[in-house]
Amino acid sequence: MEVVSLNVGLPRSVVWHGRTVTTSIYKSPVAGRVPLRRLNLDGDRQSDLSVHGGASKAVYCYPHEHYAWWTRELNGRDLPIGMFGENLTIRGLDEQSVHIGDQFSIGSAQVIVTQPRMPCYKLGIRFEDDDMVGRFLAARRSGFYLAVEREGEVGAGDAIARVGRDPNGVSISEIARLYTAKTFSQRDADVVRRALEVAALPDGWKEYLRNRLAIA
């Protein structure tokens, strides 16, 4: 398990459907080692802090293995690293193998998995295709966010080592599926109850899942 590429970007203004939008989804690979702090990587900054950023979304990870799938899905489109707005392009971890609350060491930093990525319209801006948001959700290749437990330095080529496993066993893929599921089975309800016990899952997710569970 390793970091393939470390990608950062600052807010920029783009014109989309006739209006100016500020976005930080444009990320580019950087060389060398970069400080990872509680809210982001040096050289990276989120644009709309009402929905992006914060301690529970300090770093966004996306599996490198998904790039080949997306290239086929998008008819051979060129997809440069960082295309999905991720800070860390990673290898050897995916949405099925990673659980909410899992802890990893990367470089001299330690991080914890908090939630899947639920895309907004700015992913469509990056791909110049409004349909991309729906396709991304349907593909169930969400990537995941990290909170920073110990600040440190990270860089491309760093090993990713799992140092803690949440005992509730709720995977990124499960929680992402339940977010959009129209109905809950009994098994789904059991997964939600386990998810509510995960300390790393943000309060907003817990409130949403509680409300869904109440009407299931």
PyRosetta script that sets phi, psi and omega in degrees:
from pyrosetta import init, pose_from_sequence

init()
pose = pose_from_sequence("MEVVSLNVGLPRSVVWHGRTVTTSIYKSPVAGRVPLRRLNLDGDRQSDLSVHGGASKAVYCYPHEHYAWWTRELNGRDLPIGMFGENLTIRGLDEQSVHIGDQFSIGSAQVIVTQPRMPCYKLGIRFEDDDMVGRFLAARRSGFYLAVEREGEVGAGDAIARVGRDPNGVSISEIARLYTAKTFSQRDADVVRRALEVAALPDGWKEYLRNRLAIA")
pose.set_psi(1, 129.8)
pose.set_omega(1, -174.9)
pose.set_phi(2, -155.5)
pose.set_psi(2, 165.3)
pose.set_omega(2, 172.5)
pose.set_phi(3, -87.5)
pose.set_psi(3, 119.4)
pose.set_omega(3, 177.6)
pose.set_phi(4, -81.2)
pose.set_psi(4, -42.4)
pose.set_omega(4, -177.4)
pose.set_phi(5, -151.6)
pose.set_psi(5, 143.2)
pose.set_omega(5, 174.5)
pose.set_phi(6, -109.0)
pose.set_psi(6, 125.1)
pose.set_omega(6, -169.9)
pose.set_phi(7, -128.1)
pose.set_psi(7, 135.3)
pose.set_omega(7, 179.5)
pose.set_phi(8, -134.9)
pose.set_psi(8, 163.2)
pose.set_omega(8, 177.1)
pose.set_phi(9, -166.8)
pose.set_psi(9, 148.7)
pose.set_omega(9, 177.8)
pose.set_phi(10, -104.4)
pose.set_psi(10, 161.1)
pose.set_omega(10, 179.3)
pose.set_phi(11, -56.3)
pose.set_psi(11, 140.8)
pose.set_omega(11, 173.9)
pose.set_phi(12, -140.3)
pose.set_psi(12, 156.5)
pose.set_omega(12, 179.5)
pose.set_phi(13, -99.5)
pose.set_psi(13, 132.1)
pose.set_omega(13, 177.2)
pose.set_phi(14, -132.2)
pose.set_psi(14, 155.7)
pose.set_omega(14, 177.0)
pose.set_phi(15, -99.4)
pose.set_psi(15, 125.2)
pose.set_omega(15, -179.0)
pose.set_phi(16, -137.0)
pose.set_psi(16, 122.3)
pose.set_omega(16, -177.6)
pose.set_phi(17, 52.8)
pose.set_psi(17, 39.7)
pose.set_omega(17, 173.5)
pose.set_phi(18, 83.2)
pose.set_psi(18, 3.4)
pose.set_omega(18, 177.6)
pose.set_phi(19, -128.1)
pose.set_psi(19, 155.2)
pose.set_omega(19, -178.3)
pose.set_phi(20, -89.1)
pose.set_psi(20, 128.7)
pose.set_omega(20, -177.7)
pose.set_phi(21, -124.2)
pose.set_psi(21, 136.7)
pose.set_omega(21, 174.1)
pose.set_phi(22, -96.7)
pose.set_psi(22, 128.5)
pose.set_omega(22, -176.4)
pose.set_phi(23, -145.8)
pose.set_psi(23, 152.7)
pose.set_omega(23, 175.2)
pose.set_phi(24, -116.5)
pose.set_psi(24, 19.6)
pose.set_omega(24, -175.6)
pose.set_phi(25, -73.8)
pose.set_psi(25, -14.6)
pose.set_omega(25, 179.5)
pose.set_phi(26, -82.5)
pose.set_psi(26, 106.1)
pose.set_omega(26, -178.6)
pose.set_phi(27, -114.9)
pose.set_psi(27, 145.0)
pose.set_omega(27, 178.8)
pose.set_phi(28, -128.8)
pose.set_psi(28, 143.7)
pose.set_omega(28, 178.1)
pose.set_phi(29, -62.9)
pose.set_psi(29, 145.4)
pose.set_omega(29, 175.5)
pose.set_phi(30, -127.8)
pose.set_psi(30, 148.9)
pose.set_omega(30, 179.3)
pose.set_phi(31, -93.3)
pose.set_psi(31, 164.5)
pose.set_omega(31, 175.6)
pose.set_phi(32, 81.1)
pose.set_psi(32, -172.0)
pose.set_omega(32, -177.8)
pose.set_phi(33, -99.9)
pose.set_psi(33, 140.4)
pose.set_omega(33, -173.6)
pose.set_phi(34, -127.4)
pose.set_psi(34, 133.4)
pose.set_omega(34, 176.0)
pose.set_phi(35, -63.9)
pose.set_psi(35, 132.0)
pose.set_omega(35, 174.5)
pose.set_phi(36, -105.6)
pose.set_psi(36, 116.8)
pose.set_omega(36, -176.5)
pose.set_phi(37, -110.0)
pose.set_psi(37, 179.4)
pose.set_omega(37, -172.9)
pose.set_phi(38, -60.2)
pose.set_psi(38, -30.7)
pose.set_omega(38, -174.5)
pose.set_phi(39, -110.0)
pose.set_psi(39, -16.3)
pose.set_omega(39, 179.1)
pose.set_phi(40, -179.8)
pose.set_psi(40, 179.2)
pose.set_omega(40, 172.0)
pose.set_phi(41, -85.2)
pose.set_psi(41, 148.3)
pose.set_omega(41, 172.8)
pose.set_phi(42, -59.4)
pose.set_psi(42, 135.1)
pose.set_omega(42, -178.5)
pose.set_phi(43, 89.3)
pose.set_psi(43, 1.7)
pose.set_omega(43, 179.5)
pose.set_phi(44, -125.7)
pose.set_psi(44, 143.9)
pose.set_omega(44, 177.8)
pose.set_phi(45, -153.9)
pose.set_psi(45, 139.6)
pose.set_omega(45, 177.4)
pose.set_phi(46, -82.3)
pose.set_psi(46, 154.8)
pose.set_omega(46, -176.8)
pose.set_phi(47, -92.4)
pose.set_psi(47, -57.3)
pose.set_omega(47, -175.9)
pose.set_phi(48, -104.3)
pose.set_psi(48, 97.0)
pose.set_omega(48, -174.7)
pose.set_phi(49, -73.2)
pose.set_psi(49, -5.2)
pose.set_omega(49, 175.9)
pose.set_phi(50, -73.8)
pose.set_psi(50, -23.3)
pose.set_omega(50, -179.2)
pose.set_phi(51, -129.5)
pose.set_psi(51, -17.1)
pose.set_omega(51, -179.4)
pose.set_phi(52, -119.8)
pose.set_psi(52, 159.2)
pose.set_omega(52, 174.6)
pose.set_phi(53, 75.1)
pose.set_psi(53, -165.1)
pose.set_omega(53, -173.2)
pose.set_phi(54, 90.5)
pose.set_psi(54, 169.3)
pose.set_omega(54, -174.2)
pose.set_phi(55, -60.7)
pose.set_psi(55, -33.5)
pose.set_omega(55, -177.3)
pose.set_phi(56, -83.6)
pose.set_psi(56, -6.6)
pose.set_omega(56, 177.5)
pose.set_phi(57, -130.1)
pose.set_psi(57, 43.7)
pose.set_omega(57, -176.8)
pose.set_phi(58, -69.3)
pose.set_psi(58, -34.5)
pose.set_omega(58, -174.9)
pose.set_phi(59, -139.0)
pose.set_psi(59, 135.8)
pose.set_omega(59, 176.3)
pose.set_phi(60, -111.2)
pose.set_psi(60, 127.2)
pose.set_omega(60, -179.5)
pose.set_phi(61, -109.5)
pose.set_psi(61, 141.0)
pose.set_omega(61, 176.3)
pose.set_phi(62, -138.3)
pose.set_psi(62, 131.5)
pose.set_omega(62, -177.6)
pose.set_phi(63, -67.6)
pose.set_psi(63, 131.1)
pose.set_omega(63, 177.7)
pose.set_phi(64, -61.7)
pose.set_psi(64, -31.7)
pose.set_omega(64, -178.5)
pose.set_phi(65, -60.7)
pose.set_psi(65, -25.8)
pose.set_omega(65, -179.1)
pose.set_phi(66, -71.1)
pose.set_psi(66, -21.7)
pose.set_omega(66, -177.0)
pose.set_phi(67, -60.7)
pose.set_psi(67, -41.1)
pose.set_omega(67, 179.5)
pose.set_phi(68, -63.9)
pose.set_psi(68, -40.1)
pose.set_omega(68, 178.9)
pose.set_phi(69, -63.4)
pose.set_psi(69, -45.2)
pose.set_omega(69, -178.9)
pose.set_phi(70, -66.8)
pose.set_psi(70, -34.8)
pose.set_omega(70, 177.4)
pose.set_phi(71, -60.3)
pose.set_psi(71, -42.5)
pose.set_omega(71, 176.3)
pose.set_phi(72, -67.1)
pose.set_psi(72, -44.4)
pose.set_omega(72, -177.5)
pose.set_phi(73, -62.5)
pose.set_psi(73, -32.3)
pose.set_omega(73, -176.9)
pose.set_phi(74, -103.0)
pose.set_psi(74, 28.4)
pose.set_omega(74, 171.6)
pose.set_phi(75, 57.5)
pose.set_psi(75, 45.0)
pose.set_omega(75, 174.3)
pose.set_phi(76, 80.8)
pose.set_psi(76, 13.2)
pose.set_omega(76, -179.3)
pose.set_phi(77, -60.4)
pose.set_psi(77, 139.9)
pose.set_omega(77, 176.0)
pose.set_phi(78, -70.7)
pose.set_psi(78, 127.8)
pose.set_omega(78, -177.6)
pose.set_phi(79, -126.4)
pose.set_psi(79, 93.6)
pose.set_omega(79, 178.2)
pose.set_phi(80, -65.7)
pose.set_psi(80, 150.2)
pose.set_omega(80, 177.7)
pose.set_phi(81, -55.9)
pose.set_psi(81, 135.9)
pose.set_omega(81, -176.2)
pose.set_phi(82, 94.7)
pose.set_psi(82, 0.3)
pose.set_omega(82, -175.1)
pose.set_phi(83, -60.7)
pose.set_psi(83, -29.2)
pose.set_omega(83, -177.6)
pose.set_phi(84, -90.6)
pose.set_psi(84, 7.7)
pose.set_omega(84, 178.3)
pose.set_phi(85, 80.6)
pose.set_psi(85, 15.7)
pose.set_omega(85, -177.6)
pose.set_phi(86, -80.5)
pose.set_psi(86, 148.5)
pose.set_omega(86, 173.4)
pose.set_phi(87, -82.5)
pose.set_psi(87, -39.5)
pose.set_omega(87, 179.2)
pose.set_phi(88, -120.8)
pose.set_psi(88, 116.4)
pose.set_omega(88, 168.7)
pose.set_phi(89, -87.9)
pose.set_psi(89, 120.9)
pose.set_omega(89, -169.1)
pose.set_phi(90, -120.1)
pose.set_psi(90, 160.9)
pose.set_omega(90, 176.4)
pose.set_phi(91, -129.7)
pose.set_psi(91, 137.4)
pose.set_omega(91, 173.7)
pose.set_phi(92, 97.6)
pose.set_psi(92, 0.7)
pose.set_omega(92, 176.1)
pose.set_phi(93, -132.5)
pose.set_psi(93, 142.3)
pose.set_omega(93, 176.3)
pose.set_phi(94, -142.7)
pose.set_psi(94, -176.1)
pose.set_omega(94, -173.4)
pose.set_phi(95, -68.0)
pose.set_psi(95, -24.1)
pose.set_omega(95, 178.8)
pose.set_phi(96, -80.8)
pose.set_psi(96, -35.2)
pose.set_omega(96, -174.4)
pose.set_phi(97, -88.2)
pose.set_psi(97, -16.3)
pose.set_omega(97, -177.8)
pose.set_phi(98, -100.2)
pose.set_psi(98, 132.0)
pose.set_omega(98, 178.9)
pose.set_phi(99, -108.0)
pose.set_psi(99, 148.9)
pose.set_omega(99, 170.8)
pose.set_phi(100, -57.8)
pose.set_psi(100, 130.5)
pose.set_omega(100, 179.8)
pose.set_phi(101, 93.5)
pose.set_psi(101, -6.5)
pose.set_omega(101, 175.1)
pose.set_phi(102, -66.3)
pose.set_psi(102, 144.0)
pose.set_omega(102, -179.4)
pose.set_phi(103, -113.2)
pose.set_psi(103, 140.7)
pose.set_omega(103, -179.5)
pose.set_phi(104, -135.2)
pose.set_psi(104, 149.3)
pose.set_omega(104, 167.7)
pose.set_phi(105, -102.3)
pose.set_psi(105, 136.0)
pose.set_omega(105, 176.7)
pose.set_phi(106, -135.9)
pose.set_psi(106, 119.8)
pose.set_omega(106, -173.2)
pose.set_phi(107, 57.2)
pose.set_psi(107, -130.7)
pose.set_omega(107, 178.2)
pose.set_phi(108, -97.8)
pose.set_psi(108, 7.8)
pose.set_omega(108, -179.6)
pose.set_phi(109, -99.6)
pose.set_psi(109, 159.2)
pose.set_omega(109, 171.6)
pose.set_phi(110, -128.0)
pose.set_psi(110, 136.1)
pose.set_omega(110, -173.7)
pose.set_phi(111, -132.2)
pose.set_psi(111, 165.7)
pose.set_omega(111, 177.8)
pose.set_phi(112, -136.2)
pose.set_psi(112, 140.0)
pose.set_omega(112, -177.9)
pose.set_phi(113, -78.2)
pose.set_psi(113, 131.4)
pose.set_omega(113, -174.9)
pose.set_phi(114, -114.5)
pose.set_psi(114, -34.7)
pose.set_omega(114, -171.5)
pose.set_phi(115, -174.7)
pose.set_psi(115, 161.0)
pose.set_omega(115, 171.3)
pose.set_phi(116, -75.2)
pose.set_psi(116, 167.2)
pose.set_omega(116, 173.7)
pose.set_phi(117, -91.2)
pose.set_psi(117, 122.6)
pose.set_omega(117, 172.8)
pose.set_phi(118, -103.4)
pose.set_psi(118, 113.0)
pose.set_omega(118, -168.9)
pose.set_phi(119, -73.5)
pose.set_psi(119, 150.8)
pose.set_omega(119, 171.5)
pose.set_phi(120, -110.7)
pose.set_psi(120, -178.0)
pose.set_omega(120, -174.3)
pose.set_phi(121, -61.9)
pose.set_psi(121, -16.4)
pose.set_omega(121, -177.9)
pose.set_phi(122, -70.3)
pose.set_psi(122, -21.7)
pose.set_omega(122, 171.6)
pose.set_phi(123, -63.7)
pose.set_psi(123, -37.2)
pose.set_omega(123, 175.5)
pose.set_phi(124, -63.9)
pose.set_psi(124, -36.6)
pose.set_omega(124, 176.9)
pose.set_phi(125, -62.9)
pose.set_psi(125, -45.3)
pose.set_omega(125, -178.2)
pose.set_phi(126, -61.0)
pose.set_psi(126, -38.4)
pose.set_omega(126, -178.9)
pose.set_phi(127, -92.2)
pose.set_psi(127, -3.1)
pose.set_omega(127, -176.9)
pose.set_phi(128, 55.2)
pose.set_psi(128, 43.8)
pose.set_omega(128, -176.7)
pose.set_phi(129, -158.8)
pose.set_psi(129, 110.1)
pose.set_omega(129, -179.0)
pose.set_phi(130, -63.1)
pose.set_psi(130, -25.0)
pose.set_omega(130, -179.5)
pose.set_phi(131, -71.6)
pose.set_psi(131, -12.0)
pose.set_omega(131, -174.5)
pose.set_phi(132, -65.1)
pose.set_psi(132, -30.9)
pose.set_omega(132, 179.8)
pose.set_phi(133, -62.5)
pose.set_psi(133, -47.8)
pose.set_omega(133, 178.7)
pose.set_phi(134, -65.2)
pose.set_psi(134, -39.2)
pose.set_omega(134, 179.2)
pose.set_phi(135, -65.6)
pose.set_psi(135, -38.4)
pose.set_omega(135, 179.4)
pose.set_phi(136, -63.5)
pose.set_psi(136, -45.8)
pose.set_omega(136, 178.6)
pose.set_phi(137, -62.7)
pose.set_psi(137, -44.0)
pose.set_omega(137, -178.2)
pose.set_phi(138, -66.1)
pose.set_psi(138, -29.6)
pose.set_omega(138, -177.3)
pose.set_phi(139, -72.2)
pose.set_psi(139, -19.5)
pose.set_omega(139, -178.4)
pose.set_phi(140, 55.3)
pose.set_psi(140, 40.0)
pose.set_omega(140, 173.8)
pose.set_phi(141, -122.7)
pose.set_psi(141, 72.8)
pose.set_omega(141, -166.7)
pose.set_phi(142, -85.4)
pose.set_psi(142, -25.2)
pose.set_omega(142, -165.4)
pose.set_phi(143, 69.1)
pose.set_psi(143, -172.4)
pose.set_omega(143, -176.6)
pose.set_phi(144, -156.1)
pose.set_psi(144, 158.2)
pose.set_omega(144, 180.0)
pose.set_phi(145, -98.9)
pose.set_psi(145, 153.9)
pose.set_omega(145, 176.8)
pose.set_phi(146, -124.1)
pose.set_psi(146, 145.0)
pose.set_omega(146, 163.8)
pose.set_phi(147, -100.8)
pose.set_psi(147, 153.5)
pose.set_omega(147, -177.2)
pose.set_phi(148, -99.2)
pose.set_psi(148, 116.3)
pose.set_omega(148, 177.9)
pose.set_phi(149, -90.1)
pose.set_psi(149, -33.8)
pose.set_omega(149, 176.1)
pose.set_phi(150, -137.7)
pose.set_psi(150, 120.1)
pose.set_omega(150, 179.6)
pose.set_phi(151, -66.6)
pose.set_psi(151, 153.1)
pose.set_omega(151, -179.7)
pose.set_phi(152, -174.2)
pose.set_psi(152, -163.9)
pose.set_omega(152, 177.6)
pose.set_phi(153, -114.7)
pose.set_psi(153, 141.1)
pose.set_omega(153, -179.6)
pose.set_phi(154, -133.1)
pose.set_psi(154, 161.8)
pose.set_omega(154, 178.7)
pose.set_phi(155, -164.5)
pose.set_psi(155, 164.4)
pose.set_omega(155, 176.1)
pose.set_phi(156, -58.2)
pose.set_psi(156, 138.8)
pose.set_omega(156, -178.1)
pose.set_phi(157, 94.2)
pose.set_psi(157, -12.2)
pose.set_omega(157, 178.9)
pose.set_phi(158, -64.3)
pose.set_psi(158, 139.6)
pose.set_omega(158, 171.7)
pose.set_phi(159, -71.7)
pose.set_psi(159, 147.6)
pose.set_omega(159, 174.0)
pose.set_phi(160, -111.2)
pose.set_psi(160, 116.7)
pose.set_omega(160, -177.2)
pose.set_phi(161, -116.3)
pose.set_psi(161, 128.2)
pose.set_omega(161, 176.1)
pose.set_phi(162, -75.9)
pose.set_psi(162, 124.5)
pose.set_omega(162, -178.0)
pose.set_phi(163, -115.7)
pose.set_psi(163, -4.7)
pose.set_omega(163, 178.4)
pose.set_phi(164, -160.3)
pose.set_psi(164, 143.0)
pose.set_omega(164, -177.7)
pose.set_phi(165, -125.3)
pose.set_psi(165, 124.3)
pose.set_omega(165, 179.8)
pose.set_phi(166, -68.6)
pose.set_psi(166, 132.0)
pose.set_omega(166, -174.7)
pose.set_phi(167, -70.7)
pose.set_psi(167, -15.8)
pose.set_omega(167, -178.0)
pose.set_phi(168, -77.1)
pose.set_psi(168, -19.3)
pose.set_omega(168, 171.3)
pose.set_phi(169, 63.3)
pose.set_psi(169, 42.6)
pose.set_omega(169, 178.9)
pose.set_phi(170, -101.8)
pose.set_psi(170, 112.3)
pose.set_omega(170, -175.5)
pose.set_phi(171, -78.2)
pose.set_psi(171, 159.6)
pose.set_omega(171, 174.3)
pose.set_phi(172, -57.0)
pose.set_psi(172, -43.3)
pose.set_omega(172, -177.6)
pose.set_phi(173, -63.9)
pose.set_psi(173, -38.4)
pose.set_omega(173, 179.7)
pose.set_phi(174, -65.7)
pose.set_psi(174, -47.5)
pose.set_omega(174, -175.7)
pose.set_phi(175, -68.4)
pose.set_psi(175, -34.3)
pose.set_omega(175, 177.1)
pose.set_phi(176, -67.0)
pose.set_psi(176, -40.6)
pose.set_omega(176, 178.9)
pose.set_phi(177, -64.0)
pose.set_psi(177, -42.9)
pose.set_omega(177, -177.9)
pose.set_phi(178, -67.4)
pose.set_psi(178, -27.9)
pose.set_omega(178, 179.3)
pose.set_phi(179, -60.2)
pose.set_psi(179, -35.8)
pose.set_omega(179, -176.3)
pose.set_phi(180, -107.5)
pose.set_psi(180, -2.0)
pose.set_omega(180, -178.9)
pose.set_phi(181, -63.6)
pose.set_psi(181, 136.1)
pose.set_omega(181, -179.5)
pose.set_phi(182, -76.3)
pose.set_psi(182, -32.2)
pose.set_omega(182, 177.8)
pose.set_phi(183, -137.3)
pose.set_psi(183, 158.7)
pose.set_omega(183, 178.2)
pose.set_phi(184, -110.5)
pose.set_psi(184, 132.3)
pose.set_omega(184, 168.5)
pose.set_phi(185, -81.9)
pose.set_psi(185, 176.0)
pose.set_omega(185, 176.8)
pose.set_phi(186, -63.2)
pose.set_psi(186, -39.0)
pose.set_omega(186, 177.7)
pose.set_phi(187, -63.4)
pose.set_psi(187, -41.6)
pose.set_omega(187, 177.5)
pose.set_phi(188, -59.3)
pose.set_psi(188, -44.6)
pose.set_omega(188, -179.8)
pose.set_phi(189, -61.3)
pose.set_psi(189, -37.4)
pose.set_omega(189, 178.0)
pose.set_phi(190, -65.3)
pose.set_psi(190, -39.5)
pose.set_omega(190, 177.9)
pose.set_phi(191, -64.0)
pose.set_psi(191, -41.3)
pose.set_omega(191, 178.8)
pose.set_phi(192, -60.9)
pose.set_psi(192, -43.8)
pose.set_omega(192, -179.7)
pose.set_phi(193, -62.4)
pose.set_psi(193, -38.0)
pose.set_omega(193, 176.1)
pose.set_phi(194, -67.0)
pose.set_psi(194, -40.3)
pose.set_omega(194, -179.3)
pose.set_phi(195, -61.5)
pose.set_psi(195, -36.2)
pose.set_omega(195, -179.2)
pose.set_phi(196, -66.9)
pose.set_psi(196, -15.5)
pose.set_omega(196, 178.2)
pose.set_phi(197, -90.2)
pose.set_psi(197, -6.0)
pose.set_omega(197, -177.2)
pose.set_phi(198, -83.2)
pose.set_psi(198, 115.5)
pose.set_omega(198, -176.0)
pose.set_phi(199, -62.0)
pose.set_psi(199, -32.2)
pose.set_omega(199, -175.3)
pose.set_phi(200, -76.4)
pose.set_psi(200, -17.8)
pose.set_omega(200, 179.9)
pose.set_phi(201, -69.9)
pose.set_psi(201, 124.9)
pose.set_omega(201, -175.9)
pose.set_phi(202, -60.7)
pose.set_psi(202, 153.8)
pose.set_omega(202, -177.7)
pose.set_phi(203, -59.3)
pose.set_psi(203, -36.6)
pose.set_omega(203, 179.9)
pose.set_phi(204, -60.8)
pose.set_psi(204, -40.9)
pose.set_omega(204, 176.4)
pose.set_phi(205, -65.1)
pose.set_psi(205, -42.5)
pose.set_omega(205, -178.2)
pose.set_phi(206, -64.1)
pose.set_psi(206, -40.9)
pose.set_omega(206, 178.6)
pose.set_phi(207, -63.0)
pose.set_psi(207, -44.2)
pose.set_omega(207, 179.3)
pose.set_phi(208, -60.7)
pose.set_psi(208, -45.7)
pose.set_omega(208, -178.1)
pose.set_phi(209, -68.3)
pose.set_psi(209, -37.1)
pose.set_omega(209, 175.4)
pose.set_phi(210, -60.4)
pose.set_psi(210, -43.8)
pose.set_omega(210, 179.6)
pose.set_phi(211, -64.8)
pose.set_psi(211, -39.8)
pose.set_omega(211, 177.9)
pose.set_phi(212, -65.2)
pose.set_psi(212, -40.0)
pose.set_omega(212, -179.1)
pose.set_phi(213, -65.4)
pose.set_psi(213, -35.2)
pose.set_omega(213, -177.5)
pose.set_phi(214, -66.7)
pose.set_psi(214, -27.4)
pose.set_omega(214, -178.5)
pose.set_phi(215, -106.9)
pose.set_psi(215, 5.4)
pose.set_omega(215, -178.8)
pose.set_phi(216, -69.7)
pose.dump_pdb("model.pdb")
